[in-house]
Amino acid sequence: MRAIALRRSALAFACAVVLLVLAFNVPDNRVVLFNTFLAYGALVLSLDLMVGNLNLLPAGHAAFFGAGAYASVVLNQTAGWPLPIAGLVAMVGCGLFAAVIGLPVVGRTAGMSFAIVTFAIGELMVRVVAKSPDLLGGTEGLTVSWGVGEDMPFGFTIYRYFSLWLVAVFVLVLLVVIWIRSSHLGLRLTAIRDDENATRGLGINPVAYKTVVFGISSGLAAAVGVAWAPMVGYIGPDSMATGESIFLLSLLIVGGIRSVGGALAGVLLLMILPLYLEIEPAARIAFVGGALALIALIEPGGIAGLARRARALLARPRIPA
């Protein structure tokens, strides 16, 4: 297990170096596209902590992305906290909040009932934002003015500056995913996923572990929101709606559950490619739906499953003629 962890950590380090080089060298007209990949890649990987490790489908994951963005903006603009400190507090606070509300949820629900309850929690959070015009901007959202003028570090644009933030968040999420899956915690989560009753007999408390992972997953989603809101200069309730959560689940399912490469491939195919080709929103929705249907028919394991099948075929020994 230690060898696997070291190999995965080395890959994460190499990934961080590549992303950092790209952050400095991506053409100006593609920086936003690069940042979008980093943000959605981190969101899908954080979502896979719940889906891949525990077979739980959170239908309100985007709500914590929005909660992190709103919390950091309010702390920065209203309380006057520096953005890095406000962001750290927002990430930790959202993670703890998710753990508190998740404790009764993961203990009493599973499968579709868990998805329904998390859907309700997400919708409730959206309604709270919409009904708070004075503090959170209500349905119109908040314009983010975080106090940086024209003089940016290294002569960067705002978008390229926040590429560094998003690279840091992406690598953080990647390292957490690798650490969990390469540790004894990952083994226990796998055991809980496969047979929850059996793990109780071994003295493992499934509710405690699921609550912790729910908090970590939600806190990481909040961290993405912290870096995203000041980059785009706006945060609104639409960004935390259930539709966004369903879209994140679609990216993960098409890419491949419990596969880092598959999850990122799903983001590239369903998020980045349509944006690059400037496909209309309605056609983009149809494209996502078609990809989901095709994956369900051909390979439920997603793009990662197709890749595994292709590797198996190539590795199969050929019978001499």
TORLOZA-841448 format. One record per residue (C-alpha): x, y, z. Coordinates in pm, whole numbers. Example, Ala and Ser with C-alpha at 12.3 -4.5 7.8 and 13.67 -1.06 7.14 Angstrom:
% TORLOZA-841448
x,y,z
1230,-450,780
1367,-106,714
***
This chain:
% TORLOZA-841448
x,y,z
0,0,0
288,235,79
438,176,-267
103,257,-428
75,575,-220
426,685,-318
359,619,-686
33,811,-676
193,1097,-483
468,1118,-747
202,1137,-1018
24,1412,-823
351,1606,-794
414,1570,-1167
57,1683,-1234
110,1989,-1011
427,2084,-1200
254,2048,-1539
-46,2254,-1426
179,2523,-1280
370,2550,-1608
40,2572,-1796
-87,2842,-1559
201,3065,-1671
193,2972,-2040
-167,2912,-2150
-262,3174,-2412
-462,3465,-2274
-770,3370,-2475
-769,3019,-2321
-701,3105,-1956
-1070,3101,-1860
-1110,2761,-2029
-809,2631,-1835
-952,2767,-1509
-1288,2608,-1584
-1119,2270,-1627
-938,2310,-1294
-1254,2414,-1109
-1483,2146,-1248
-1210,1884,-1227
-1167,1958,-856
-1544,1957,-801
-1591,1621,-971
-1298,1465,-782
-1437,1591,-451
-1778,1450,-545
-1619,1113,-622
-1509,1084,-259
-1875,1019,-178
-1983,838,-493
-1677,623,-553
-1585,541,-196
-1931,504,-41
-2183,459,-325
-2369,769,-203
-2509,1021,-452
-2511,1374,-308
-2767,1573,-507
-2665,1899,-341
-2289,1906,-393
-2297,2236,-584
-2467,2401,-286
-2143,2372,-87
-1947,2515,-379
-2178,2816,-362
-2168,2827,18
-1789,2850,13
-1801,3129,-243
-2065,3327,-53
-1896,3281,285
-1555,3397,159
-1703,3697,-23
-1903,3809,282
-1605,3768,515
-1382,3957,272
-1615,4240,169
-1826,4284,481
-1592,4184,764
-1278,4303,586
-1084,3978,622
-799,3911,376
-918,3680,100
-683,3388,184
-796,3385,548
-1161,3431,452
-1127,3144,205
-968,2911,459
-1237,2987,718
-1509,2938,454
-1368,2600,349
-1333,2469,704
-1668,2616,810
-1854,2458,518
-1689,2124,589
-1790,2135,955
-2142,2249,864
-2174,1958,621
-2053,1714,887
-2305,1845,1141
-2604,1822,908
-2466,1503,753
-2449,1311,1080
-2824,1236,1098
-2850,1212,718
-2587,943,656
-2699,755,965
-3059,722,852
-3051,728,472
-2878,550,184
-2921,515,-189
-3207,713,-336
-3326,842,2
-2981,996,60
-2998,1165,-280
-3345,1304,-201
-3241,1440,139
-2926,1604,3
-3135,1748,-280
-3363,1903,-17
-3066,2041,177
-2924,2197,-138
-3256,2353,-233
-3296,2489,120
-2954,2654,98
-3050,2811,-235
-3373,2946,-82
-3181,3094,212
-2956,3281,-31
-3250,3398,-242
-3430,3530,68
-3126,3724,198
-3098,4027,-32
-2920,4251,219
-2638,4014,311
-2618,3775,13
-2771,3975,-271
-3086,3764,-298
-3176,3632,-642
-2947,3886,-810
-2637,3748,-638
-2327,3934,-525
-2076,4128,-729
-1729,4046,-603
-1491,4337,-557
-1195,4204,-365
-969,4508,-366
-699,4430,-623
-625,4708,-868
-448,4708,-1201
-107,4607,-1058
-116,4228,-1055
172,3997,-958
398,3911,-1256
185,4144,-1469
-92,3882,-1472
-451,3939,-1565
-703,3856,-1292
-790,3531,-1471
-427,3416,-1489
-367,3519,-1127
-654,3300,-1013
-520,3017,-1227
-258,2981,-953
-532,2967,-690
-722,2704,-883
-408,2498,-945
-349,2499,-568
-710,2393,-499
-701,2124,-767
-377,1977,-631
-517,1990,-276
-825,1794,-384
-611,1547,-580
-380,1487,-283
-674,1434,-47
-830,1182,-286
-498,999,-323
-434,1000,52
-778,863,135
-769,589,-127
-413,484,-44
-458,474,334
-628,248,585
-915,497,579
-972,408,214
-978,37,297
-1236,95,569
-1450,305,336
-1436,26,77
-1545,-223,342
-1833,4,445
-1937,43,81
-1931,-333,20
-2099,-451,342
-2194,-196,605
-2337,-452,847
-2020,-661,839
-1806,-358,926
-2018,-297,1234
-1931,-647,1346
-1562,-555,1314
-1605,-257,1546
-1611,7,1270
-1869,284,1299
-1995,342,942
-2189,656,1034
-1879,826,1173
-1671,748,864
-1943,854,622
-1995,1178,814
-1624,1260,801
-1604,1194,426
-1919,1399,365
-1759,1689,552
-1429,1657,364
-1602,1631,26
-1819,1937,95
-1527,2139,234
-1325,2073,-81
-1620,2183,-296
-1633,2503,-89
-1261,2560,-156
-1332,2561,-530
-1602,2823,-476
-1357,3038,-279
-1123,3060,-580
-1397,3076,-845
-1609,3369,-720
-1338,3641,-720
-1213,3523,-1059
-1549,3566,-1233
-1643,3865,-1016
-1988,3732,-932
-2167,3462,-736
-2539,3390,-758
-2786,3128,-635
-2797,2963,-979
-2441,2840,-930
-2548,2628,-631
-2876,2497,-771
-2963,2129,-801
-2913,2139,-1178
-2543,2209,-1123
-2517,1914,-884
-2682,1683,-1139
-2443,1811,-1405
-2145,1729,-1181
-2282,1377,-1131
-2317,1344,-1509
-1953,1441,-1561
-1846,1179,-1307
-2066,900,-1444
-1957,955,-1803
-1591,981,-1703
-1590,688,-1465
-1655,654,-1094
-1354,593,-867
-1108,692,-1138
-916,1020,-1130
-831,999,-1499
-1186,903,-1589
-1337,1190,-1390
-1109,1441,-1560
-1186,1286,-1901
-1555,1341,-1830
-1488,1708,-1756
-1289,1746,-2077
-1553,1576,-2291
-1873,1725,-2151
-1757,2062,-2015
-1442,2184,-2187
-1498,2051,-2540
-1844,2213,-2581
-1706,2543,-2446
-1407,2523,-2680
-1635,2456,-2977
-1875,2730,-2855
-2174,2497,-2867
-2506,2656,-2771
-2633,2579,-2416
-2937,2384,-2540
-2722,2169,-2768
-2477,2122,-2481
-2753,1977,-2263
-2852,1739,-2543
-2487,1640,-2582
-2459,1556,-2210
-2783,1355,-2220
-2670,1164,-2526
-2334,1086,-2368
-2505,954,-2054
-2736,730,-2258
-2447,602,-2470
-2233,523,-2166
-2524,342,-1999
-2568,123,-2307
-2205,57,-2394
-1998,74,-2075
-2146,164,-1734
-1788,214,-1613
-1765,525,-1828
-1461,639,-2020
-1237,479,-1757
-1418,148,-1811
-1368,172,-2186
-998,240,-2129
-967,-64,-1902
-1143,-281,-2159
-912,-155,-2434
-602,-226,-2223
-727,-578,-2151
-778,-644,-2521
-432,-515,-2607
-273,-719,-2329
-445,-1042,-2434
-189,-1283,-2581
-236,-1351,-2948
-264,-1710,-3066
-7,-1779,-3339
-160,-1846,-3679
***
